[in-house]
């Protein structure tokens, strides 16, 4: 009789383990996307610009020109308007889309984690499906490909 109880407990534990794994897998696979992820607009009007040549020389195909993304913030019932600009949309030979920002001399990029976060994170959050941001510095003849990911090592830590 004792053997039968052991098998029953083992079966119950195994069943609970399977249900737990199935639930975790289902949650991971069917995780909902954010409520409002806009489609990436493509402005087919591509102006002549040295950045276009630099991108093509770096192996990217420029698909679209400047895009204005209007933003609306509601703060305690008061509306605030702003906008973000994307200079170009490009794709690589693997058909991955990239947002392109062209360096501005009046606002140079500081290559620190906090500066990259402050300047480029809104683009990653707005279009999470993009492959990254291409930062084109025409003056220095550089194309930097920036990818975004969560830092798992620092995710649970808190420095006081």
C-alpha positions, -999 to +999 in steps of 0.1 A: +000+000+000+029+023+009+044+018-026+011+029-042+011+061-022+047+069-033+038+064-069+007+086-065+028+114-049+054+111-077+027+112-104+012+143-088+045+161-086+053+152-122+019+164-133+024+197-115+058+201-130+044+196-165+016+221-159+042+246-146+065+241-176+036+244-201+023+276-185+057+292-185+063+282-222+028+295-232+034+328-213+068+332-230+056+324-265+024+344-265+036+374-245+015+404-257+032+432-275+029+467-261-006+482-265+004+507-292+034+499-313+030+519-345+039+505-379+072+519-391+063+546-416+085+549-447+088+582-465+098+572-500+113+607-507+150+602-501+169+635-504+205+637-517+227+636-486+263+623-480+249+600-453+230+580-480+263+573-498+280+564-466+252+539-457+253+523-492+291+520-490+286+503-456+263+477-471+229+492-463+200+500-487+183+533-479+145+528-481+131+561-469+138+597-459+131+619-429+101+609-408+084+630-382+068+611-353+043+633-335+040+627-297+012+637-273+017+637-235-013+642-212-001+656-178-029+660-153-054+668-182-030+692-199-017+682-234+019+686-243+030+681-279+065+670-291+080+650-319+108+627-328+127+627-361+142+597-379+166+608-406+164+577-428+152+541-428+177+515-441+180+478-443+209+454-445+214+424-468+195+402-443+164+424-448+166+438-412+153+474-409+174+501-391+165+536-380+191+561-391+202+592-371+226+616-387+251+633-363+245+670-357+275+693-350+254+714-325+246+682-305+275+658-307+271+622-294+289+614-262+298+577-264+287+568-228+260+545-218+239+573-203+242+595-233+233+567-257+203+559-235+191+595-234+195+602-271+185+568-287+164+548-263+131+564-274+137+550-309+143+515-296+112+517-275+090+532-303+100+505-328+111+474-308+112+453-340+139+473-357+174+458-359+190+489-343+199+525-349+226+535-374+243+566-362+260+583-392+287+609-386+294+624-420+322+647-407+342+618-393+331+593-421+317+568-395+286+546-394+280+531-360+254+503-356+238+504-321+218+475-307+197+476-276+191+448-250+184+445-214+213+441-190+205+408-172+234+410-149+224+444-134+186+438-136+181+426-100+207+447-083+203+480-067+233+502-058+226+525-029 
